[in-house]
Amino acid sequence: MDGGDETSKVMTRARRLKSVRLVILILLLSTLIYIVKEKVSSESHETIVTEEPTFDHQLLLIGVGNIGLRHLQSLMTSTYSVDITVVDPSWSAIQRAQSMCDIERRTDSQIRVSFFDSLDTFSVGTRFDVVIIATNADVRRIVIEDVLACCKVQYLILEKVLFQTAVDHVEMKRLFDRYQVQTYVHAQWGTVPLAKYLKSRLKPPVDIHVEGGNWGLCCNSIHFLTLASFLNNQSSLTLDGSRLQPGYAESKRQGFVEIFGELTGQIATRDGVADVVLQCSSTGASGDRNLTFSNRQGRVVWNEKTGIALGTFKGNDDLNTVNEVKEYPFPMVSSWSRILVEQLLSTGQCDLPLYENVYKMSMALNDAFLAHLTEAQNEDAMEGICPIT
C-alpha cells in the first residue's frame, strides 16, 4: 500500500512539472512572436521614412495651357534635383500635362512633379526658388497677388502679354519692390544666339523691320521691342499705331482679340534714332517671318523658317563689302526654359530682361492697341481694358 501511494505521488508530481514546463514554453513562444512582430513593424515604419525623397530646388508653374505646357516640357529635361509644383484650374489641362510628363520623364532624373487645381492647398510661407506664371493676361495680376501673399518667392518669371491696364503694370512694379522679388519677363529674343550675333556685328542705332503674316502682333510685339531695346541699349521708346488696319479680329483664345497692319516706333540712342517697324498681315504662315536689322555699317536679314541669317557689312576701307551666312534656328520654349531656370538656380541671374526694364515698353504697347480698339468701339477697350493676351 505504502509503495503504491508513493508511486502515485511521484507520477502526479511529474505530470504537474510537465504542465508547468508547457505553460512556460507557451509564454516564451508568445513573447518571441510579440518581439518579432514589433521588430517587423518598426523596420517597416523606418523604410517608409527613409524612402521620402528630398530635392535641392522648389519650382512652381502656374498655368499649363499652350505655353505653360512647353515650360513644363523643358523643365522635365533638367539635370538638377527639382521638385516641380504645377497649378491649373483646368483638370483637362492637368491631365494633358501629366501625360506629357509620363512620356518625357527620364529614368535617371531627380525630378518630382505634383499637380493641383488651386493655390489653396499651400500653407502660408511655402518657399519656391523659381515661380513661372503662364496664365492669360486678364487674370495674371490676381494670380501674382495670391502667390506672393502665401508663398516666399525668390525669382519670378512672367509670361507676356503682361497685363491689360496701365494701372496693373504700375501696381505690380510696386508689389515686386515691396516683396523684393527678382522678376523677369519671358521675352526671350534678346537671350538667343541670333541676338548675341547681331549685338556683336551691329552697333546702335540699329533699325528693326519685322514682316510676316498671322504671327500675333498683339501677343508677340513685346518680343521685338525688347530685342530692339537689347540691341540699342535703351528701354525708352515711342510707338505709333496710325498704320494699323481698321477694326480687329477675334483671337483663337476666347475673349481676346487680334490686330493686323503696321505698328511703328522709335528708340532714341546716344548716336541717333533707331526705327522699329512691325508688319503683320492677316494672310500667310505664322512661322515664316523675315526680320531685317540694319545700321550705318551693314545689315542682317534673318528668315524664321530656315533660320538662315544673311549679313552684308562695310569693309575696313568702306569700299568693299563683307558677306556672312550664319545659321541660327530659333530655340523653342520646350528646349530653352530649362536653361533660363538653371541660370537662376546656379548664378542668381538669367538672360531674360527684368520687369523693371520692360514694363514701360509693355505699357506703351498696350496704349497703342487700346487707342486703336477704342476707335473700333471695342467694349473692353472703351472701359480701359486692352483685351489681348
Long-range contacts (C-beta under 8 A, 24 or more apart in sequence): 53-112, 55-81, 55-82, 55-83, 55-110, 55-112, 56-80, 56-81, 56-82, 57-81, 57-82, 57-83, 57-129, 57-130, 57-345, 58-82, 58-83, 58-85, 58-127, 58-128, 58-129, 59-83, 59-84, 59-85, 59-128, 59-129, 59-130, 59-131, 59-132, 59-341, 60-84, 60-85, 60-87, 60-128, 60-130, 60-131, 60-132, 60-147, 60-151, 60-153, 61-85, 61-86, 61-87, 61-131, 61-132, 61-134, 62-86, 62-87, 62-88, 62-119, 62-131, 62-132, 62-133, 62-134, 62-135, 62-143, 62-147, 63-87, 63-88, 63-133, 63-134, 63-135, 63-136, 63-159, 64-88, 64-93, 64-94, 64-96, 64-97, 64-134, 65-90, 65-93, 65-134, 65-136, 67-134, 67-159, 67-333, 68-93, 68-132, 68-134, 68-135, 68-159, 69-93, 69-96, 69-97, 69-100, 70-332, 70-333, 70-334, 70-337, 71-132, 71-134, 71-333, 71-337, 72-97, 72-100, 72-101, 72-113, 73-100, 73-104, 73-334, 74-333, 74-334, 74-335, 74-336, 74-337, 74-338, 75-111, 75-337, 75-338, 75-341, 76-100, 76-101, 76-104, 76-105, 76-106, 76-109, 76-111, 76-113, 77-104, 77-106, 77-335, 77-338, 78-109, 78-111, 78-338, 78-341, 78-342, 79-109, 80-110, 80-342, 80-345, 81-110, 81-111, 82-110, 82-111, 82-112, 83-111, 83-112, 83-114, 84-111, 84-112, 84-113, 84-114, 85-113, 85-114, 85-116, 85-128, 86-113, 86-114, 86-115, 86-116, 87-115, 87-116, 87-117, 87-118, 87-119, 88-115, 88-117, 89-117, 89-118, 90-117, 91-117, 119-146, 119-147, 119-150, 122-150, 122-151, 123-150, 124-150, 125-150, 125-151, 125-152, 126-150, 126-151, 126-152, 127-151, 127-152, 128-152, 128-153, 128-154, 129-154, 129-155, 129-344, 129-345, 130-154, 130-155, 130-156, 130-157, 130-341, 130-344, 130-345, 131-155, 131-156, 131-157, 132-157, 132-159, 132-186, 132-337, 132-341, 133-157, 133-158, 133-159, 134-159, 135-159, 136-253, 136-256, 136-389, 137-161, 137-162, 137-163, 137-164, 137-388, 137-389, 138-164, 138-255, 138-385, 138-387, 138-389, 140-168, 141-168, 141-171, 141-172, 144-172, 144-175, 145-175, 148-175, 148-179, 148-181, 153-179, 153-181, 154-181, 154-182, 155-181, 155-182, 155-183, 155-184, 155-344, 156-181, 156-182, 156-183, 156-184, 157-183, 157-184, 157-185, 157-186, 157-340, 157-341, 157-352, 158-183, 158-184, 158-185, 158-186, 158-355, 159-186, 160-185, 160-186, 160-187, 160-219, 160-222, 160-223, 160-362, 161-218, 161-219, 161-222, 161-362, 161-366, 161-388, 161-389, 162-222, 162-358, 162-359, 162-362, 163-362, 163-366, 164-366, 164-385, 164-386, 164-387, 164-388, 164-389, 165-366, 165-384, 165-385, 165-386, 166-363, 166-366, 166-367, 169-359, 169-360, 169-362, 169-363, 169-366, 170-359, 170-363, 172-355, 172-359, 173-355, 173-356, 173-359, 176-355, 176-356, 182-348, 182-354, 183-354, 183-355, 183-356, 184-340, 184-350, 184-352, 184-353, 184-354, 184-355, 185-222, 185-226, 185-352, 185-353, 185-354, 185-355, 185-358, 185-359, 185-362, 186-352, 187-222, 187-223, 187-226, 187-227, 187-352, 187-353, 187-358, 188-223, 188-333, 188-336, 188-340, 188-351, 188-352, 189-223, 189-224, 189-226, 189-227, 189-230, 190-226, 190-227, 190-229, 190-230, 190-231, 190-351, 190-352, 190-353, 191-336, 191-340, 191-350, 191-351, 191-352, 192-328, 192-330, 192-331, 192-336, 193-328, 193-331, 194-302, 194-309, 194-328, 194-330, 195-227, 195-230, 195-231, 197-300, 197-309, 197-326, 197-328, 198-231, 198-293, 198-300, 199-230, 199-231, 201-298, 201-300, 201-311, 201-313, 201-324, 202-231, 202-293, 202-294, 202-295, 202-297, 202-298, 202-299, 202-300, 203-271, 203-295, 203-297, 204-231, 204-232, 204-233, 204-234, 204-269, 204-270, 204-271, 204-272, 204-274, 204-295, 205-232, 205-267, 205-269, 205-271, 205-272, 205-273, 205-274, 205-295, 206-231, 206-232, 206-274, 206-293, 206-294, 206-295, 207-274, 207-275, 207-276, 207-277, 207-292, 207-293, 207-294, 207-295, 208-274, 208-275, 208-276, 208-277, 208-291, 208-292, 208-293, 209-275, 209-277, 209-279, 209-291, 209-292, 209-294, 210-277, 210-278, 210-279, 210-280, 210-289, 210-290, 210-291, 211-279, 211-289, 211-290, 211-291, 211-292, 212-279, 212-280, 212-281, 212-284, 212-286, 212-288, 212-289, 212-290, 212-304, 213-280, 213-281, 213-282, 213-283, 213-284, 213-285, 213-286, 213-288, 214-280, 214-281, 214-282, 214-283, 214-284, 214-285, 214-286, 215-280, 215-286, 215-287, 215-289, 216-258, 216-280, 216-286, 217-258, 217-259, 217-260, 217-261, 217-263, 217-278, 217-280, 218-251, 218-256, 218-257, 218-258, 218-259, 218-369, 218-388, 219-258, 219-388, 219-389, 221-263, 221-278, 221-365, 222-358, 222-361, 222-362, 222-365, 224-276, 224-278, 224-291, 225-265, 225-276, 225-361, 225-365, 226-353, 226-358, 226-361, 228-265, 228-267, 228-274, 228-276, 229-267, 229-353, 229-357, 229-361, 230-353, 231-274, 231-293, 232-267, 232-269, 232-274, 233-269, 234-267, 234-268, 234-269, 235-357, 235-358, 235-360, 235-361, 236-267, 236-268, 236-360, 237-265, 237-266, 237-267, 237-276, 237-361, 237-364, 238-265, 238-266, 238-364, 239-263, 239-264, 239-265, 239-364, 239-365, 239-367, 239-368, 240-264, 240-265, 240-368, 241-368, 241-369, 241-371, 241-372, 244-372, 245-282, 246-376, 247-376, 248-372, 248-373, 248-376, 248-378, 249-282, 251-388, 251-389, 253-389, 255-387, 256-387, 256-388, 256-389, 257-373, 257-378, 257-387, 257-388, 258-388, 259-369, 259-372, 259-373, 263-368, 265-364, 298-322, 302-328, 304-330
